[in-house]
Amino acid sequence: MARFSAFLALFALCGHVLSQSSTADQYLAQESPIAKANLLANIGPGGKAEGAGDGVVIASPSKTDPPYFFTWTRDTSLVFGAIIDQFTLGLDQSANLRTQIDNFITSQARIQQISNPSGTITTGGLGEPKFEVDFQAFTGAWGRPQRDGPALRASAMTVWANFLLSQNNVTFVQNTLWPIIQRDLDYVAQNWNQTTFDLWEEVSSSSFFTTAVQHRSLRQGATLATKIGQTATTYSTQADNLLCFLQSYWNTAGYVTANTGGGRSGKDANTVLASIHTFDAAAGCDSVTFQPCSDRALSNLVNYVNAFRSIYGINSGIAANQAVATGRYPEDSYFGGNPWYLTTLAVAEQLYDALIVWNQQGSLDVTSTSLAFFRQFDSSVATGTYASTSAEFTSLTTAVKNFADGFVNVVAKFTPSNGGLSEQYSKSDGTPVSAVDLTWSYAATLTAIDARQGVTPASWGARGLTVPTQCQRSAGGGGGGGAGTVAVTFNVHAETVFGENIFLTGSVNELQNWSPDNALALNADNYPTWSITVNLPASTQVEYKYIRKFNGAITWESDPNNVINVPASGTFTENDTWR
């Protein structure tokens, strides 16, 4: 009966799939050369980046409302990560692309040396998020530091270094590339557990995207260091600690909480972007590293997408299992809070990445964690492993491909006739909003196209990783000296009115140091019990309180502070009642 149901589901999908696929095919064929040309035009010194230095990526040609004519380390590294992948994987080995990569290396070596408000090259300056396009420091007020940039730059350059080593260009890697990469890796190893602004430059806390790309950079860096005879111990040790910390973002409600602060739901494109930018097909559907086809990443994806179904006018009337426009996070208010081209494409790319792995390994797993994702396409599907020879596998992968193409088609629907991609498109009518010709939008288009075509990036070492039994909280110095952590679950019985939420803050960094603005959101899956699990320093006395947030008002629990003595190891559960 299950096989017959799967066959019927597949048959019913066929007409819709052909329509979705045909539209995506046509759009991507037209948009691909436009995206490539516009991306390259935003790299100095010519094109739309006139006045920018060689190899300097402008975020957008927009100079007012909003002013994006700057160069961000994060955006630059993601853009050149895509360019380097195209070159090293043999998709485009043109002389122009090779020149751009050379200019990228030279420009970043220079930018690393620029003293800025975050510090110098040796005192924290590598965490500075953006610079003037003529290699001058940006000295205005900003959300700084942002610690994802050095990790992303190191990763992009490490992929290039590995390619050059395969071409026997050892001298250039050792003498030119490695010093640049090493500075970034050292910064990551020493600062990964320090507060950072998230990739949207709004929340100062710890951020899933940052932690994920930092972990990747140190894994890659350790391997590269060993290849060229450098010491890798510190990078490997801190990579283990980062992997351990990465697990703390998982919310038992079935999604990744994007930031440890900010007071939001935690449902954020940050998490989807982390999955696609740490994709390693060799790791399969590994949930520890939140690979695109892992049960955690798929559960997170459906929760993220569904958060936007009812808040954008352009999503009105779309079926619950069909693609919709998505934005940064549902609480967004920037430019009115609209969908973004790059976030909508990121959903498609995660699904295409998942299909790559399922097809390579010849099976897919449906677990209790990912069941809600798969039941979008087949309400009767059960947990289990489905081989590629089964009707269920064909039905599900066909539906997922159709779903992914649907997100491309959303972008296609709201792309202007000239193919130009801004930062956002209006939530009410789909017209382009905010910065024009956003470089990251074009890069996201190219990487989604590659994923749809089955292009597999080089492995970065995610395969077979296990989470350490003890996490170290301190960074630097080879990873020694930090106290371990214990996963503490806080449960509080609290009855609320609609729209009111419960948060937690307390006396340690992990509880946001008594900050009501950055307090940690609890989930209400077992209402009226609200819950959250937080990794706290072992053998430590911690004070804490719950707070209520409703319509902008904050209400604290009554005195005195709650106190917990965190044990030396294991896990711990604290059950409270609001007072």
C-alpha positions in Angstrom: 0.0 0.0 0.0 2.8 2.4 0.9 4.5 1.8 -2.5 1.1 2.4 -4.3 0.5 5.6 -2.4 4.0 6.8 -3.3 3.3 6.0 -7.0 0.1 8.0 -6.9 1.8 10.9 -5.2 4.5 10.8 -7.9 2.0 10.7 -10.7 0.0 13.6 -9.3 3.2 15.7 -9.0 4.4 15.2 -12.6 2.4 18.0 -14.3 3.2 20.5 -11.5 6.9 19.4 -11.4 7.3 19.9 -15.2 5.9 23.4 -14.9 8.0 24.4 -11.9 11.1 22.9 -13.4 10.6 24.5 -16.8 10.1 27.9 -15.3 13.3 27.5 -13.2 15.3 26.2 -16.2 14.3 29.2 -18.3 14.9 31.8 -15.6 18.3 30.4 -14.5 19.5 30.1 -18.1 18.6 33.8 -18.6 19.8 35.1 -15.2 23.1 33.2 -15.0 25.1 35.4 -17.4 23.5 38.5 -16.0 24.4 37.6 -12.5 27.9 36.7 -13.4 28.4 40.0 -15.3 26.9 42.1 -12.6 28.9 40.4 -9.9 32.2 41.0 -11.7 31.1 44.6 -12.4 31.0 45.1 -8.7 34.7 44.3 -8.2 37.2 47.1 -8.5 38.6 49.0 -10.2 36.1 49.3 -13.1 32.5 48.7 -13.9 30.1 49.8 -11.2 32.9 49.8 -8.7 34.8 52.7 -10.1 37.1 54.2 -7.5 37.5 50.9 -5.7 40.9 49.2 -5.5 41.8 46.2 -7.5 40.0 43.1 -6.2 37.8 45.2 -3.8 34.2 44.0 -3.8 31.6 46.7 -3.3 28.5 45.5 -1.5 26.4 47.6 -4.0 26.8 50.6 -6.2 24.2 52.3 -4.0 25.7 55.4 -2.3 22.6 56.7 -0.6 19.5 55.3 0.9 21.1 52.9 1.7 24.8 53.7 1.5 26.4 50.4 0.5 29.4 51.6 -1.5 31.8 50.0 1.0 33.6 46.7 1.1 32.7 44.1 3.8 35.0 41.3 4.6 32.1 38.8 4.9 30.5 39.7 1.5 33.9 39.8 -0.2 34.8 36.4 1.1 31.5 34.8 0.2 31.7 36.3 -3.3 35.2 35.1 -3.9 34.4 31.8 -2.3 31.9 31.4 -5.2 34.4 32.6 -7.8 37.2 30.3 -6.5 34.8 27.3 -6.5 33.9 28.1 -10.2 37.6 28.2 -11.1 38.9 25.2 -9.0 36.0 23.0 -10.1 36.7 23.7 -13.8 33.4 25.6 -14.4 35.2 28.8 -15.5 39.0 28.9 -15.7 39.1 32.1 -17.8 42.1 34.5 -17.5 39.7 37.2 -16.2 38.6 35.0 -13.2 42.2 34.1 -12.4 43.2 37.8 -12.4 40.3 38.6 -10.1 41.4 35.8 -7.7 45.0 37.2 -7.7 43.6 40.7 -7.0 41.5 39.3 -4.1 44.5 37.9 -2.4 46.5 41.1 -2.8 43.7 43.3 -1.7 42.9 41.2 1.4 46.5 41.1 2.5 46.4 44.9 2.3 43.1 45.2 4.2 44.4 43.0 7.0 47.1 45.6 7.7 44.7 48.6 8.0 44.3 50.0 11.5 40.7 50.6 12.3 38.2 51.2 15.1 38.4 47.5 16.1 42.2 47.6 16.5 45.3 46.8 14.6 46.3 43.6 12.8 47.5 42.2 16.2 44.9 43.8 18.5 41.6 42.8 17.1 41.5 44.7 13.8 40.7 41.6 11.8 37.2 41.7 13.2 36.4 45.0 11.6 33.4 44.4 9.3 33.8 47.0 6.6 36.2 49.4 5.0 36.2 52.3 2.5 36.7 51.0 -1.1 40.0 52.8 -1.4 41.7 50.9 1.4 40.9 53.4 4.1 39.4 52.5 7.5 35.7 53.2 8.0 35.5 55.2 11.2 31.8 55.8 11.6 29.6 54.1 14.2 28.9 50.5 13.4 28.1 47.1 14.8 31.6 45.8 15.5 33.4 43.5 15.8 32.0 40.9 13.4 34.0 37.7 13.7 32.7 35.7 10.7 34.8 37.7 8.2 38.2 36.3 9.0 36.8 32.7 9.0 35.1 33.1 5.6 38.2 34.7 4.2 40.4 31.9 5.5 38.1 29.3 4.1 38.0 30.9 0.6 41.8 31.2 0.5 42.3 27.7 1.8 40.3 26.3 -1.1 42.5 28.2 -3.4 45.7 27.1 -1.6 44.6 23.4 -1.9 44.1 23.9 -5.6 47.5 25.5 -6.0 49.1 22.7 -4.1 47.5 20.3 -6.5 49.3 22.2 -9.3 52.6 22.0 -7.4 52.6 25.7 -6.6 53.9 25.1 -3.1 56.1 28.2 -2.9 53.3 30.7 -3.4 51.1 28.9 -0.9 53.8 28.9 1.7 55.2 32.4 1.2 52.1 34.4 0.1 48.9 32.7 1.0 49.7 31.0 4.3 50.7 34.2 6.1 47.3 35.8 5.2 45.4 32.6 6.1 47.3 32.1 9.3 46.5 35.6 10.6 42.8 34.9 10.2 43.0 31.4 11.7 44.8 32.7 14.7 42.2 35.4 15.1 39.4 32.8 15.0 41.2 30.4 17.4 41.7 33.2 19.9 38.4 35.0 19.7 35.7 32.5 18.7 34.1 32.5 22.1 33.9 36.3 22.3 30.8 38.4 21.7 30.2 39.2 18.0 27.6 41.0 15.9 25.7 38.6 13.7 25.8 38.7 9.9 22.9 41.1 9.8 25.0 43.5 12.0 22.2 43.9 14.6 22.6 41.5 17.5 25.7 41.3 19.7 25.9 37.8 21.2 27.0 34.5 19.8 25.6 33.6 16.4 25.1 30.2 14.7 26.3 31.4 11.3 29.5 32.7 12.8 30.2 29.6 14.9 29.6 27.3 12.0 31.9 29.1 9.5 34.6 29.5 12.3 34.4 25.8 12.8 34.8 25.1 9.1 37.8 27.5 8.8 39.7 25.9 11.6 39.1 22.4 10.3 40.4 23.4 6.8 43.2 25.4 8.3 44.5 22.5 10.4 44.6 20.3 7.4 46.3 22.9 5.2 48.8 23.6 8.0 49.8 20.0 8.2 50.2 19.7 4.5 52.8 22.5 4.4 54.6 21.6 7.6 53.0 24.1 9.9 51.7 23.5 13.4 48.0 22.6 13.5 47.4 21.7 17.2 45.7 24.9 18.2 43.4 24.9 15.2 42.3 21.3 15.8 41.7 21.9 19.5 39.6 25.0 19.0 37.7 23.3 16.1 36.6 20.6 18.6 35.5 23.3 21.0 33.6 25.1 18.3 31.9 21.9 17.2 30.8 21.3 20.8 29.5 24.9 21.1 27.7 24.6 17.8 25.3 22.0 19.3 24.0 24.5 21.9 22.1 26.4 19.2 19.7 23.5 18.6 16.3 24.1 20.0 14.2 21.1 21.0 11.3 22.8 19.2 12.9 21.6 16.0 14.9 24.5 14.8 18.2 26.3 15.3 18.1 29.4 17.5 20.2 31.8 15.3 21.6 34.0 18.1 22.1 33.6 21.8 20.8 37.2 22.2 18.4 39.5 20.5 15.1 38.5 22.1 13.6 37.1 18.9 12.1 33.8 17.9 15.5 32.6 16.6 14.1 31.6 13.3 16.5 33.2 10.9 18.1 32.8 7.4 21.4 32.9 9.3 20.8 29.2 9.9 20.1 28.2 6.4 23.0 30.2 5.1 25.2 28.5 7.6 24.1 25.1 6.3 24.9 25.9 2.7 28.2 27.6 3.4 29.4 24.6 5.4 28.1 22.0 2.9 30.4 19.0 2.6 29.0 16.2 0.5 31.5 13.8 2.0 29.9 14.2 5.4 26.6 12.9 4.1 23.6 13.9 6.1 25.6 14.6 9.3 23.5 16.3 11.9 26.5 17.3 14.1 27.6 19.8 11.4 24.0 20.6 10.3 24.6 19.4 6.8 21.9 20.4 4.3 20.2 17.0 4.2 20.5 16.3 8.0 17.3 15.9 9.9 18.2 18.9 12.0 18.8 21.1 9.0 15.6 20.0 7.2 13.5 20.5 10.4 15.1 23.9 10.8 14.3 24.8 7.2 10.6 24.0 7.4 10.3 26.1 10.6 12.2 29.0 9.0 10.1 28.9 5.8 6.8 28.6 7.6 7.6 31.7 9.7 7.1 33.8 6.6 3.9 32.3 5.1 1.5 34.6 6.8 3.5 37.9 7.2 4.1 38.8 3.5 1.2 39.9 1.3 2.9 38.3 -1.7 2.7 34.9 0.0 -1.1 35.1 0.5 -3.1 32.2 -0.9 0.0 29.9 -1.4 -0.5 26.3 -0.3 1.3 25.2 2.9 3.6 22.8 1.0 4.5 25.3 -1.8 7.4 27.7 -2.0 7.1 31.3 -0.7 9.2 34.4 -0.4 11.4 34.4 2.7 13.4 37.1 4.4 16.0 37.4 7.1 13.8 36.7 10.2 10.1 37.3 10.8 10.6 40.2 13.2 12.6 42.1 10.7 11.8 45.9 10.3 14.7 47.1 8.1 13.1 48.9 5.1 9.8 47.6 6.4 10.9 44.0 6.7 10.8 42.4 3.3 11.9 39.2 1.6 15.5 39.1 0.3 16.6 37.5 -3.0 19.6 35.8 -1.4 17.6 34.3 1.5 14.9 32.9 -0.8 17.6 31.4 -3.0 19.4 30.0 0.0 16.3 27.8 0.7 16.5 26.4 -2.8 20.3 25.8 -2.5 20.0 23.9 0.7 17.4 21.6 -0.9 19.6 21.1 -4.1 22.5 20.3 -1.8 20.4 17.7 0.0 19.5 16.1 -3.3 23.1 15.9 -4.3 23.9 13.8 -1.2 20.8 11.6 -1.4 21.5 10.7 -5.0 25.2 10.1 -4.3 24.5 7.8 -1.3 21.5 6.1 -2.9 19.1 6.6 -0.1 17.5 9.1 2.2 16.5 8.8 5.9 13.3 10.1 7.4 13.7 10.5 11.2 11.3 11.7 13.9 13.2 15.0 13.6 12.8 15.4 9.9 9.3 13.8 9.6 7.5 17.2 9.5 9.6 18.3 6.6 8.9 15.1 4.5 5.2 15.1 5.4 4.8 18.3 3.5 5.1 16.1 0.4 3.6 12.8 1.6 1.3 12.9 4.6 1.6 9.2 5.1 5.4 8.8 4.9 6.9 7.0 7.9 10.3 7.2 9.5 12.8 4.9 7.9 15.5 4.6 5.2 14.3 4.7 1.6 16.7 3.3 -1.0 17.0 5.0 -4.4 15.3 1.9 -6.0 12.1 2.5 -4.1 9.1 4.4 -5.2 9.1 6.4 -2.0 12.6 7.7 -2.7 11.6 8.8 -6.2 8.4 10.4 -5.0 10.1 12.3 -2.2 13.2 13.5 -4.1 10.9 14.6 -7.0 8.8 16.6 -4.6 11.8 18.1 -2.9 13.3 19.1 -6.3 9.9 20.7 -7.2 9.8 22.5 -3.9 13.3 23.9 -4.4 12.5 25.0 -7.9 9.5 26.8 -6.5 11.8 29.1 -4.5 13.7 29.9 -7.7 10.4 30.7 -9.3 9.5 33.1 -6.6 12.7 34.9 -7.3 12.1 34.7 -11.0 8.6 36.2 -10.6 10.0 39.3 -8.8 13.2 39.8 -10.8 13.0 42.9 -13.1 13.1 42.5 -16.8 16.8 43.6 -16.9 17.8 40.8 -14.5 19.1 43.2 -11.9 18.9 41.9 -8.3 18.6 44.4 -5.4 18.9 43.4 -1.8 15.1 43.0 -1.1 11.8 42.8 -2.9 8.6 44.2 -1.5 6.5 42.0 0.8 3.4 43.6 -0.6 3.9 43.7 -4.4 7.4 42.2 -5.1 9.0 45.3 -6.5 12.8 45.7 -5.8 13.6 47.4 -2.5 16.8 48.8 -0.8 20.3 48.6 -2.4 20.4 48.0 -6.1 22.7 45.4 -7.7 23.6 43.7 -4.4 26.7 41.6 -5.1 25.7 39.0 -2.6 22.4 38.5 -4.5 24.3 37.7 -7.6 26.6 35.3 -5.8 23.6 33.6 -4.3 22.2 33.1 -7.8 25.4 31.5 -9.1 25.8 29.2 -6.1 22.1 28.1 -6.3 22.6 27.4 -10.1 25.7 25.3 -9.4 23.9 23.3 -6.7 20.9 22.7 -8.9 23.3 21.3 -11.5 24.8 18.9 -9.0 28.1 20.7 -8.5 29.9 19.4 -5.4 32.3 21.8 -3.7 35.6 20.4 -2.3 35.4 18.7 1.1 36.5 20.7 4.1 36.8 17.8 6.5 33.3 17.5 8.0 33.1 13.7 7.6 33.1 11.5 10.6 33.4 14.3 13.2 32.2 13.6 16.8 31.3 16.0 19.5 33.8 16.1 22.4 32.5 14.8 25.7 33.9 18.0 27.4 33.7 21.5 25.9 36.4 24.0 26.6 35.1 27.6 27.0 38.3 29.5 26.6 40.1 30.1 23.3 43.7 30.5 22.3 46.8 29.1 23.8 46.2 25.7 22.3 42.8 25.3 23.9 44.1 24.7 27.5 42.8 26.0 30.7 39.0 26.5 30.0 36.4 25.1 32.3 34.0 22.5 30.9 30.3 23.1 30.3 27.2 21.3 31.4 23.9 21.4 29.5 21.4 22.8 31.9 17.7 22.7 31.0 15.5 25.4 32.6 11.8 24.7 32.8 9.4 27.3 34.2 5.6 27.0 34.7 4.3 30.4 33.4 0.8 31.2 32.1 0.8 33.9 29.5 -1.5 35.8 27.2 -1.4 35.6 23.4 1.8 37.3 22.1 3.5 37.2 25.5 6.8 35.3 25.8 9.2 34.1 28.5 12.9 34.8 28.5 15.9 34.0 30.7 18.9 36.0 31.7 21.5 35.8 34.5 24.9 36.4 35.9 27.2 34.7 33.3 28.0 35.4 29.7 25.9 32.4 28.6 22.8 34.0 30.2 23.6 37.4 28.7 24.9 39.0 31.9 21.5 40.3 33.1 20.7 41.9 29.8 16.9 42.0 29.2 17.4 43.1 25.6 19.6 40.0 24.9 17.8 37.6 27.2 17.3 34.0 25.9 13.9 33.1 24.5 12.3 29.9 25.9 10.1 27.7 23.8 6.5 26.9 24.7 6.2 23.5 23.2 4.9 22.1 26.4 2.9 25.1 27.5 2.4 26.2 30.2 5.9 25.0 30.8 8.5 27.1 29.0 11.9 25.5 28.4 15.4 26.2 27.1 18.7 24.3 27.4 21.9 26.3 27.8 25.5 25.2 28.2 26.8 26.7 31.5 30.2 26.6 33.0 30.7 23.5 35.1 31.1 23.7 38.9 29.8 27.3 39.0 27.1 29.1 41.0 24.9 31.0 38.6 22.1 33.5 39.4 19.2 34.0 37.0 15.7 35.3 36.5 12.9 34.8 34.0 11.3 37.8 32.3 8.2 38.4 30.4 8.0 40.4 27.2 4.7 41.7 25.8 4.1 44.6 23.3 7.5 46.0 24.1 7.1 45.9 27.9 9.4 43.8 30.1 8.3 42.3 33.4 10.9 40.7 35.7 10.3 38.0 38.2 10.1 39.1 41.8 13.2 39.1 44.1 15.3 37.3 45.1 17.4 36.0 42.2 17.2 32.3 41.5 20.4 30.4 42.1 21.7 27.2 40.6 24.9 25.3 41.4 26.0 23.8 38.1 27.5 20.3 38.6 31.0 19.3 37.4 29.8 17.2 34.6 26.8 15.5 32.9 23.5 17.4 32.4 21.1 19.1 34.8 17.4 20.1 34.8 16.0 23.0 36.9 12.2 23.2 37.3 10.7 26.5 38.4 7.4 28.3 38.7 7.1 32.0 37.8 6.9 34.3 40.8 
